[in-house]
Amino acid sequence: MFHRLVSRRARVREVESVGDAFRLVTIEGEDLEGRRWTPGDMIQIGFAGLAGRAYTPLSFEPRTGTATFLGFVHGQGIASNWLASATMGEPLFLVGPRSALDLASVDRPLFFFGDETSFSTAAALRATPEGIREVAFSFEVESTEASRIALDRIGVTTGVTLTARETEERHLDRIENELMRALLAEPRTRCVFTGKAPSIQRLYKAVRRAGISAKQVTNVAYWAPGRKGFSGVQR
């Protein structure tokens, strides 16, 4: 009843498996027609009870009321279980689109950091006036092979560095060095950090130590180990 009162109605139009770890989902509904969407906005899908998970559409068509996003199937969380079993025609309740990250206002050059939960957000940059021109993408991932397949499918193919996760977060040393090189080459570089909260915190501290203004950095955490309830959580 709560979902019916506060949410918009939609249905699954199409689900495409992109390897074992990702699902490309298109939803549609009359309640989405005519809605305003800015690249980086989120939609929140409601599941059993009051639980919900947010996804960033990589495209949104208000004329037809359709939105497409790439979901990451990982573990046995409520969102991963739904992604693994979603079927065409399945009814949904959702909130949004709602503001989360205004990608259209981010200047170039841009350093975009994230993980598998950030792929759809990265692809949404293609819908901005600047597209993915002068964007360096850096992702921490579990499988570089699976991630490359997913990114190719959604059209994020240039300027991409994939770094496999290592124990004790040692891989973040290389990502931090990559970030520092980008800022040294062009101090005006804007930074967008998304995905795992502890990784974002580390990179943010690094750029601040380097003297980069906080105004050049945008942080949107999608998840953190052992925590639930993030407005942007995608697991």
VENNORNOR-V364763 format. One record per backbone hydrogen bond with DSSP energy under -1.0 kcal/mol. NH is the residue of the N-H (numbers start at 1). CO is the residue of the C=O. If there is no record, write none. Layout:
# VENNORNOR-V364763
{{NH;CO} {NH;CO}}
This chain:
# VENNORNOR-V364763
{{5;1} {6;2} {7;3} {8;94} {10;92} {11;28} {12;90} {13;26} {14;26} {16;24} {18;22} {23;71} {24;16} {25;69} {26;14} {27;67} {28;11} {29;65} {32;29} {33;30} {34;62} {35;32} {41;38} {42;98} {43;55} {44;95} {45;53} {46;93} {47;51} {51;48} {53;45} {54;233} {55;43} {58;68} {59;68} {61;66} {65;61} {66;61} {67;27} {68;59} {69;25} {71;23} {73;21} {80;235} {81;77} {82;78} {83;79} {84;80} {86;82} {89;12} {90;87} {92;10} {94;8} {95;44} {98;42} {103;39} {103;101} {105;102} {106;103} {110;134} {111;190} {112;136} {113;192} {114;138} {118;115} {122;118} {123;119} {124;120} {125;122} {126;123} {127;124} {128;125} {131;128} {133;130} {135;132} {136;110} {137;159} {138;112} {139;161} {140;114} {141;163} {147;143} {148;144} {149;145} {150;146} {151;147} {152;148} {153;149} {154;150} {156;151} {161;137} {163;139} {165;141} {169;166} {170;167} {172;169} {173;170} {175;171} {176;172} {177;173} {178;174} {179;175} {180;176} {181;177} {182;178} {183;179} {184;180} {185;181} {186;182} {189;186} {190;109} {191;216} {192;111} {193;218} {194;113} {197;223} {200;196} {201;197} {202;198} {203;199} {204;200} {205;201} {206;202} {207;203} {208;204} {209;205} {210;206} {211;208} {212;207} {216;213} {217;214} {218;191} {220;193} {222;195} {223;195} {227;224} {233;230}}
